[in-house]
Amino acid sequence: MKQSSTIFLKIALFLMGAPVLALGIFGLFYLANNAVNPDYSYILYPPVSIMYLSVIPYFLTLYQAFRLLIYIDKNKAFSNISVIALKKIKYFAIVISGLYVIMMPFVFWVADKDDAPGLIIVGMVPIFASLVIAVFAAVLKRLLQQAIDIKLENDYTV
């Protein structure tokens, strides 16, 4: 398979990582040091810490997706290493969802103090988005494993 067929997806992975890296370097420091209301700026430290912590599994997920695209380029898409990569993507997505679930009480606290109920809905977006990714990766892992099993069964049949 030509390498150019997955180049668009590789570029998309880099474009997904660039804003998160920029936000991690510049945006979250600014948010933590320049709260809108200084009376409850201490509430922002745990959510900002959890956001920084969630960057680790996010970039690990992007790395596994990049490796999966490399496997596709090398015609190793139907192998156990692809199944392992999808399994890791699923676990990293669950970790990200769990971190944002832990962050929700702090988001509720900020929304209660600031009288902004829409903030809770915005805080739930990363939870459900990462859960959708985890379910999608699990389904793809299962389908890929079944395809590998069928391929092995056909290889043994002469």
N, C-alpha and C positions, 0 to 999 in steps of 0.2 A: 504494500500500500504506500502511496506517495506521502511524504511528510507534509506536503502542502495542504493535505486534506484536513489536518487538525491544527494548522497554524492559527486559524481564526479563534478556535477555542483556547489555545494557549495564550493568545493576546488578550482574550476576554478574562482569563484567570489573572493575568498581570494587572489588567484594568480594575478588577475587583479588589486586588490587594493594595493598590496604590492609594486610594482614598482612606482606607483603614489605617495604613501606615502614616499618612499625613495627619489624620485625626489623632492618632496615638502620639505623634511627636509634638504637634502644635495645639490641637483643639482641646484635648482633655486637660492639659496643664492650664490653659487659659480658663477653662470652665471651673477648675478647682480653685484657682486663685482669684477669680473675678466673679463671684456669685452676684446674682441680681439683687438679692436681699441679704445683706451681711448678717442679719439676725439668725438665720438658719443655714449659714454656709457650712457648718460642721456636719450637717446631714448629707452633704454631697460627697464627702470623702469615701464612705463605703461603696456607693454606686460607681464612682470613678475608679476605685480599686478593682471592682469586679469587672468593669469594662476593660481595664488593662489586662486583667487575668484572662478574659475571654479572647483576647487577641492571639494568645498562644495556640489554642486548639483551632482557631480560625485559619491561621497560616499553615498549621499542620494539615488541615483539610485541603487547602489550596495546593499544598505540596503533593498530597496523595492524588488529587485530581490531575495534577500535572504529570505525575508518574503513570497514571492510568492512560493518559493521552500518549505518552511515550511507548507504553506497551502496545497500544493500538497501532502506532507507527511501525513498530517492529514485528507486527503480526503475532503478538502474544496476547491478544485480547481474550482469547478463550483458554486461559490458563489459571492455575490456582493463585498466582501472584496478583492477578486482577481481582479475584475474589477477596483476597486478603486486603487489598487497597480499598475495596468497597466496604469491607467490614470496619476498617479503621475510620473511614469517612462517617459511617453510621455512629460509631462510638464518639467521635469528636463532636458531631452534631448534637448528640445527647448531652455531652458535657457542657456545651455552650447553652443549651436549653436549661440545664440544671443551674448553671451560674446565674442566668437571668431570672429563674424562679426564686433563687436566693435573694436577688436584688429587689424583687417586687415589694416587700414590706417597706423598704426605704423609698421606693417610688411612691407608694401609697402615702407615706409620711410627708414627703415633699408636696404631693398633690393636695393633701389635707391642709397643710400649712399655707399653701399658695392659693387654695381654692380653685384648683384646675383639675377637674375630674377626667378630662380628655388625656391627661398625662398617663393615666393607668392603661388606657387602650394603646397608647404609643409604646408603653413599656412592655405590653404583651406581644407586640409584633415580632421581636427577635425570638421569643419563646416558640411561637407557632411556626415561624419560618424555619427555624432549625429543626423542629420536630417533623415538618414536611420533608426536609432534606434527609433526615434520618430514616423516615419511612420509605422514601424513594430509593435511598441507597440499599436498604434492606430488601426491597422488592427486586431491584436490579441484581443484587448479590444472589438471591435465590434463583432468579431466572438464569443468570450466568452459570451458577453451579449445576442447574439442570441441563443446560446446553453442553457443559463440559462432560457431564455424565453420559449424555446421549452420544457425544462425539467419541468418548472412550469405548462405549458399547459398540458403536459402529466400527471402530478401529479393530476391535477384537474379532468381529465377525468377518469371515473370509468368504 
